[in-house]
Amino acid sequence: MNAPSSKKSSSERRKRNAVIAIFALVGSTLLLFADVAPRRILHIADYEHNFEHNVVPWLRPVTDNDTPVYWHIPKSGGTSMKLYYSCMGLATASQVGVDGHDKDETIEVLENWHGIKNINVDTTTKEGLIRAGKLGLAESGLADVVFTSYPSEAVDIFNPINKGAFFSLFRHPNERTVSLFYFIQIASWQGKTYTPHLKNMKLEDWLRKDRVKCTQGNVMTRLLIGKYKKACVITEEELQMAKDILRRKFTIGLMSKMEESVERFDRRFGWYDNEKRQQCFDSHIKVGDNKNPHKEVKEGSEAWKLLTEMNSVDIRLYEYAVKLFELQKDQNRIRGITHQA
């Protein structure tokens, strides 16, 4: 006799919990809006790089017309991500497929005997992105995922019909910079980036160089807003623009929570049920690629203080990305609660 009442009570509890969770999310979202711009909420339509019209909002599901775009922040897990998605059999656009095909006049998928699929363009350079746009990469629909370090230029290869859907892994800027310092000492295959003489230099001495401060400091923010080459000063408004772009247009992942982040990416873009996923996940995400063990820098040390000064803007952007990561997790959880109710 009491069963119907029990079921009704359980259903009401689920609905009540869903409403409470939604109000909590709304509250945290409003706080993030307040954090974006203390003077006014910036509109990306005011920003010159077409993020408003050419990029999918992170809340909207992706469609067949959209192309996932991975923002490869240097020394933040990008190599592992490239190898992971190539391993899964996805057609990727980076720099690999352009070798010997830089004069091609049409977009093609090139598949090697290992089954690795690459698009015949180079999306890792600004010049390569211009070529990809002219060849109609977005309209072709051939790329399952595009890799680039230049989001502010990458948006221009898309359009309001064929949009980009951006995602990325974020790493603490100080840790990223330290990793870069030790990496470029050994990366003989990296061309101009290779700097072997740094083996004889202390990290602190490197960080004190004015040129390093301007070229290696606040890299994330500068790449996102398209401010390159010795951009020693980033304005408060530029930081707010960067925050607004992340909040509205990026699916956020954290290198410190890489496995959880990659699962979030794969579910969003429909790759979670790929038959090769688990094998590739174990090889490239759990184990990782392009690692370079090095000394850690302790918080409070002289080097850490120099890093914090050099990356002051990026640290604020990173801390905001961490908040967004949790917000997006809550949003996904609420969708599940609402569905169950």
C-alpha positions in Angstrom: 0.0 0.0 0.0 2.9 2.4 0.7 4.9 1.6 -2.5 3.3 4.3 -4.7 3.9 7.0 -2.1 7.5 5.8 -1.7 8.1 6.1 -5.5 6.5 9.5 -5.6 8.7 10.6 -2.6 11.8 9.4 -4.4 10.9 11.1 -7.6 10.2 14.4 -5.7 13.6 14.1 -4.0 15.4 13.7 -7.3 13.6 16.7 -8.7 14.3 18.8 -5.6 18.0 17.8 -5.8 18.2 18.7 -9.4 16.6 22.2 -8.7 19.1 22.8 -5.9 22.0 21.8 -8.1 20.8 24.0 -10.9 20.6 27.0 -8.5 24.1 26.2 -7.2 25.4 26.2 -10.8 23.7 29.4 -11.7 25.3 31.0 -8.6 28.7 29.8 -9.5 28.2 30.9 -13.1 27.3 34.4 -12.0 30.5 34.6 -9.9 32.5 33.6 -13.0 30.8 36.3 -15.0 31.7 38.8 -12.3 35.3 37.5 -12.5 35.5 38.0 -16.3 35.1 41.7 -16.3 34.8 43.9 -13.2 33.8 46.9 -15.4 31.6 45.3 -18.0 31.1 41.9 -19.6 33.2 41.8 -22.8 31.5 40.6 -25.9 33.6 38.5 -28.2 31.8 40.1 -31.2 34.0 43.1 -30.4 37.1 41.0 -30.7 38.7 40.9 -34.1 39.3 37.1 -34.4 35.7 36.0 -35.2 35.3 33.8 -32.2 31.7 34.8 -31.9 30.5 33.6 -35.3 32.9 30.9 -36.3 33.3 28.9 -33.0 30.8 26.6 -31.3 29.8 27.6 -27.8 30.9 24.9 -25.4 27.3 24.4 -24.2 26.1 23.5 -27.6 26.4 19.9 -28.9 28.7 19.6 -31.9 27.2 18.7 -35.3 28.5 17.1 -38.4 29.3 20.6 -39.8 31.6 21.3 -36.8 35.3 20.4 -36.6 37.0 19.8 -33.3 40.1 22.1 -32.8 42.7 21.2 -30.2 44.6 24.2 -29.0 48.1 22.9 -28.4 49.6 25.0 -25.6 53.4 24.2 -25.7 54.6 21.7 -23.1 51.0 20.9 -21.9 50.4 17.4 -23.2 49.8 18.2 -26.8 52.1 15.5 -28.2 50.3 12.9 -26.3 47.0 14.2 -27.6 48.1 14.1 -31.2 49.4 10.5 -30.9 46.3 9.4 -29.0 43.9 10.6 -31.6 46.0 9.3 -34.5 46.2 6.0 -32.7 42.4 5.9 -32.7 42.3 6.2 -36.4 41.0 9.8 -36.6 42.1 12.0 -39.5 44.2 14.7 -37.9 45.4 18.1 -39.3 48.7 19.2 -37.8 52.1 19.4 -39.6 52.6 15.7 -40.4 50.6 15.4 -43.6 52.1 18.4 -45.4 55.5 16.8 -46.0 55.8 16.5 -49.8 52.2 17.9 -50.2 52.7 21.6 -49.6 51.9 22.4 -53.2 48.7 20.3 -53.4 45.7 22.2 -54.7 43.0 20.2 -53.0 42.4 18.9 -49.5 43.0 15.1 -49.1 43.3 12.5 -46.4 46.7 10.7 -46.5 46.8 7.3 -44.9 50.1 5.4 -44.3 50.6 1.7 -44.0 50.1 1.9 -40.2 46.6 3.3 -40.8 47.5 6.7 -39.5 45.4 9.4 -41.3 46.7 13.0 -41.8 45.3 15.9 -43.8 47.7 17.4 -46.4 48.0 20.8 -44.7 50.0 22.3 -41.8 47.8 23.9 -39.2 50.7 24.4 -36.7 51.9 27.6 -38.4 50.1 30.8 -39.3 51.0 30.5 -42.9 49.8 26.9 -43.0 46.5 28.0 -41.5 46.0 30.6 -44.3 46.6 27.8 -46.9 44.3 25.5 -45.1 41.6 28.1 -45.2 42.1 28.8 -48.9 41.8 25.1 -49.6 38.6 24.8 -47.7 39.6 22.6 -44.8 36.5 23.5 -42.7 34.1 23.0 -45.6 35.7 19.7 -46.6 34.7 18.0 -43.4 37.7 15.7 -43.8 39.5 16.5 -40.6 38.3 14.7 -37.5 40.4 17.0 -35.3 42.7 20.0 -36.1 45.8 20.8 -33.9 47.1 24.3 -33.7 49.0 26.6 -31.3 47.4 29.7 -32.9 43.6 29.8 -32.0 43.3 33.5 -32.9 44.3 32.6 -36.6 42.6 29.2 -36.6 39.2 30.7 -36.2 39.5 32.4 -39.5 39.5 29.2 -41.5 36.0 28.5 -40.2 32.7 30.2 -40.9 29.1 30.5 -39.4 28.1 27.2 -41.2 31.3 25.2 -40.7 32.4 26.1 -37.2 35.3 25.1 -35.1 34.8 23.5 -31.7 37.7 24.3 -29.4 39.2 22.3 -26.6 42.5 22.2 -24.8 44.6 20.9 -21.8 45.8 23.6 -19.4 48.9 23.4 -17.3 50.2 25.7 -14.5 52.2 28.3 -16.4 55.2 28.0 -14.1 55.4 24.3 -14.5 55.0 24.7 -18.2 57.8 27.2 -18.5 60.2 25.0 -16.4 59.4 22.1 -18.6 60.2 24.2 -21.7 63.5 25.3 -20.3 64.8 21.8 -19.9 63.1 20.5 -23.1 64.8 23.0 -25.5 68.2 22.0 -24.1 67.8 18.5 -25.6 65.3 18.9 -28.5 67.8 18.7 -31.4 64.9 17.8 -33.7 63.1 21.1 -33.0 65.2 23.3 -35.3 65.4 26.9 -34.1 63.9 25.9 -30.8 66.9 23.8 -29.9 69.1 25.7 -27.5 71.8 23.3 -26.2 73.9 26.1 -24.5 71.2 26.4 -21.8 72.6 23.2 -20.3 75.3 25.4 -18.8 72.9 28.1 -17.5 70.9 28.2 -14.3 67.1 28.4 -14.6 67.2 31.6 -12.6 69.7 33.3 -14.9 67.6 32.4 -17.9 64.4 33.8 -16.4 66.2 37.1 -15.6 66.9 37.8 -19.3 64.6 40.5 -20.6 64.2 38.7 -23.9 63.0 35.6 -22.1 60.5 37.6 -20.0 58.9 39.0 -23.2 58.9 35.9 -25.4 58.3 33.2 -22.9 56.2 35.0 -20.3 52.4 34.7 -20.4 52.5 32.5 -23.5 48.9 31.2 -23.1 47.3 34.6 -23.0 49.4 36.0 -25.9 48.6 33.0 -28.1 44.9 33.1 -27.3 44.5 36.8 -28.2 47.1 36.8 -31.0 49.7 39.1 -29.3 53.1 37.7 -30.3 56.8 38.7 -30.4 58.1 40.5 -27.3 54.6 41.4 -26.0 55.9 42.4 -22.6 52.7 44.1 -21.5 49.3 42.6 -21.5 46.5 44.9 -20.6 43.7 44.0 -18.1 41.2 44.3 -21.0 43.2 41.7 -23.0 43.1 39.3 -20.1 39.4 39.7 -19.8 39.0 39.0 -23.5 41.0 35.8 -23.0 38.9 34.7 -20.0 35.7 35.4 -22.0 36.8 33.3 -24.9 37.6 30.4 -22.6 34.3 30.7 -20.8 32.1 30.8 -23.9 34.0 28.8 -26.5 36.3 26.2 -24.9 35.8 22.7 -23.5 38.4 22.9 -20.7 40.8 20.1 -19.6 43.6 20.1 -17.0 46.9 18.4 -17.4 46.7 17.7 -13.7 43.5 15.7 -14.3 44.4 14.4 -17.8 42.5 11.2 -17.8 39.3 12.8 -16.6 39.8 15.6 -19.1 40.3 13.3 -22.1 37.2 11.4 -21.2 35.3 14.6 -21.2 36.7 15.5 -24.6 35.9 12.1 -26.1 32.3 12.1 -24.8 31.7 15.6 -26.2 33.1 14.8 -29.7 31.6 11.3 -30.0 34.9 9.4 -29.8 34.3 7.6 -26.5 33.0 4.4 -28.2 35.9 4.2 -30.6 37.0 0.5 -30.7 40.6 1.5 -30.4 40.1 4.0 -27.6 41.1 2.0 -24.5 44.3 0.6 -26.1 45.3 4.1 -27.3 44.3 5.6 -23.9 46.5 3.2 -22.0 49.5 3.9 -24.3 49.3 7.6 -24.8 47.3 9.2 -22.0 48.0 6.9 -19.0 51.7 6.5 -20.0 52.2 9.8 -21.9 54.6 10.9 -24.7 57.5 13.3 -25.2 58.3 13.3 -21.5 61.5 14.9 -20.3 62.2 14.3 -16.6 63.9 17.3 -14.9 64.3 19.0 -11.5 61.2 20.4 -10.0 61.0 24.0 -8.8 59.7 24.5 -5.3 57.1 27.1 -4.5 58.7 30.0 -2.6 62.1 29.5 -4.2 63.8 32.3 -6.1 63.1 30.6 -9.4 59.4 30.2 -8.5 59.2 33.9 -7.6 60.8 34.9 -11.0 58.4 32.5 -12.8 55.4 34.0 -11.0 56.4 37.5 -11.9 57.0 36.5 -15.6 53.7 34.6 -15.9 51.5 36.8 -13.7 48.8 37.1 -16.3 48.9 33.5 -17.4 48.5 32.4 -13.8 45.3 34.4 -13.5 44.0 32.9 -16.8 45.0 29.4 -15.6 43.2 29.8 -12.3 40.1 30.9 -14.2 40.4 27.8 -16.4 40.5 25.6 -13.3 37.2 27.2 -12.2 35.7 26.6 -15.6 36.8 23.0 -15.5 34.8 22.5 -12.4 31.8 24.5 -13.7 31.7 22.4 -16.8 31.9 19.2 -14.7 28.9 20.5 -12.7 27.0 21.3 -15.9 27.5 17.8 -17.2 26.4 16.4 -13.8 23.3 18.5 -13.8 22.4 17.3 -17.2 22.5 13.7 -15.8 20.4 14.6 -12.8 17.8 16.4 -14.9 17.7 13.4 -17.3 17.1 10.9 -14.3 14.5 13.1 -12.8 
